[in-house]
Structure formats: C-alpha cells, structure tokens
C-alpha cells in the first residue's frame, strides 16, 4: 500500500493484519501510537519499487516478504468459514457502479466472477497477466467523518466507522442481495448477514469489500 490511513489501522486490528506502507500523516501516526498495530515502512526492506509503473504507485511486496514479517510477531491467521453460500431471492445485476471510487464492476458469466475497472483501467493480476476475478463483491455502507485535521498534503482526513453496524449490498453469481454488517469487537472480524438473518459464508475465491458511504 501507499500511505496509511485511519481505516488501514482499523482493518489491521479487525483482521490481525500487518501494514506495509510508504508513510502516514502525523494524525495517523498519533492514532497508531495510541493503539499499535504492526507497521512496516518502505525503508525497512520488505517492499520494492517496480520500474513497470510510475511512482508513487509502484510500491510492491512479495508473499515471501509478508510471511517473513509475520514470523516476527508470531501471527496466526483467523479461521474464517469458507464455503460457497446457498442464496435465494437475489436480483439480477450485472454491472455495479461505485462513483465515489471511480469504479465499475462487471459480471462475467463465463467465469462466474466480476471484473473491476477504475477510471477505465482494468484491474489485472500482475503474476498471471490476467484480469482480476472477484468471486464475491460486498459494498459496505458506513458513516464517514471528515476530521478537522489535515493529512499533510492539503486534504482533510476521512475517518470511516468500522466498529458498529450498517448495510451491505452483496453481489454473487450475477445477483444482488441485501444484508447487514456488524462489529462487536474491534479486534475480531466483521460479520455479514443477509436481510433474513442468515449468516453469510464467504466463498473460497477472491472476496472484494468496497467501503462506501
């Protein structure tokens, strides 16, 4: 990733994660100091910059580097239920626009997955040289607070709420389902339920969560 954000710290706490980054504002640094999560800056040797992209969007990392960093903290992954859900009552939706992130997700029935474009650029897997294939898309709706503090680059910091509950739109196999998300502990993963109360299981393929207002 590039610069750390408030939401980066929250995601790391919820999923026992590590943050690899190139920097953070003083406000983010202060918040991280108050409730630390493991952070690795681009000056400590875990990341590299590729000449295939223009800076600053060329900061990369390998799986081996991530595992090396994990070993320093003895981190063990959460065991999340992985099973393709049996869903009913969905509404056919094959194209999803997310204007606030300049993104469009399009369903590909041949693969049963979604492809993402951002400002017209198709997301691709850098190793496979193929379009990124998202098996399930979750649009997570939450409240955002515009903080009265700058990010160091002339913009105000946005603070997204990931510690209460809200609505989600779930897109799976070309169908849309309504549901909710909930957090009961800032150090445990979020839970997702369908509108009828059924707990949503996550498929073994790529699950993409887009946090929006």
BELMO-V874419 format. One record per residue. N is the residue number from 0. OMEGA is omega in degrees with one decimal (* if undefined). Layout:
{{N	OMEGA} {N	OMEGA}}
This chain:
{{0	174.9} {1	-176.8} {2	177.5} {3	178.2} {4	176.1} {5	-177.7} {6	177.1} {7	179.5} {8	-179.2} {9	179.5} {10	179.7} {11	179.7} {12	-178.3} {13	-172.3} {14	177.0} {15	-172.5} {16	173.7} {17	176.9} {18	173.1} {19	-168.5} {20	179.1} {21	180.0} {22	177.6} {23	178.1} {24	177.8} {25	179.5} {26	177.7} {27	178.2} {28	179.5} {29	179.5} {30	178.8} {31	179.8} {32	-179.0} {33	179.9} {34	-167.0} {35	166.2} {36	-179.1} {37	-179.0} {38	-180.0} {39	-180.0} {40	-175.3} {41	179.7} {42	-173.7} {43	167.7} {44	-179.2} {45	-177.7} {46	175.5} {47	178.8} {48	-177.9} {49	176.9} {50	-178.1} {51	-179.8} {52	179.3} {53	172.3} {54	8.2} {55	-175.2} {56	-177.2} {57	179.3} {58	-174.3} {59	176.9} {60	177.6} {61	177.3} {62	180.0} {63	178.7} {64	177.8} {65	-179.8} {66	177.2} {67	179.3} {68	178.3} {69	-176.7} {70	179.5} {71	-175.0} {72	-178.0} {73	-176.1} {74	172.1} {75	-175.5} {76	170.8} {77	173.0} {78	179.4} {79	177.5} {80	179.2} {81	179.2} {82	177.7} {83	-173.0} {84	171.7} {85	-174.3} {86	179.2} {87	173.6} {88	-179.6} {89	177.7} {90	-177.7} {91	175.9} {92	-175.2} {93	177.4} {94	-176.4} {95	177.2} {96	176.4} {97	-174.0} {98	-176.1} {99	174.8} {100	176.8} {101	-171.1} {102	172.5} {103	175.5} {104	-177.8} {105	-179.1} {106	177.5} {107	-175.5} {108	179.7} {109	179.8} {110	-176.7} {111	-177.5} {112	-179.7} {113	173.2} {114	-177.0} {115	169.0} {116	177.5} {117	-173.8} {118	176.1} {119	-178.7} {120	-179.4} {121	175.9} {122	-179.5} {123	172.3} {124	-174.0} {125	-179.3} {126	-176.2} {127	-176.7} {128	-179.0} {129	176.4} {130	175.8} {131	-176.8} {132	-176.4} {133	-177.6} {134	178.1} {135	176.5} {136	176.3} {137	172.3} {138	-176.2} {139	-179.1} {140	179.1} {141	179.3} {142	176.5} {143	178.8} {144	176.5} {145	-174.8} {146	177.9} {147	179.0} {148	-177.2} {149	178.2} {150	-179.4} {151	-178.3} {152	175.0} {153	179.2} {154	177.3} {155	-178.4} {156	174.7} {157	178.8} {158	-177.9} {159	179.8} {160	173.9} {161	-173.7} {162	175.2} {163	179.4} {164	-180.0} {165	-177.5} {166	171.5} {167	166.8} {168	-177.0} {169	179.2} {170	-174.0} {171	178.4} {172	176.4} {173	-177.9} {174	178.2} {175	177.6} {176	176.4} {177	178.8} {178	-179.6} {179	171.1} {180	180.0} {181	173.0} {182	176.4} {183	-177.7} {184	-178.0} {185	-179.6} {186	175.6} {187	-179.4} {188	174.8} {189	173.8} {190	179.7} {191	177.2} {192	173.3} {193	-175.3} {194	-179.9} {195	178.7} {196	179.0} {197	176.8} {198	-178.4} {199	171.4} {200	-176.8} {201	-179.5} {202	-178.9} {203	177.2} {204	-177.2} {205	174.8} {206	-175.5} {207	179.0} {208	-179.9} {209	-176.8} {210	-177.5} {211	178.3} {212	*}}
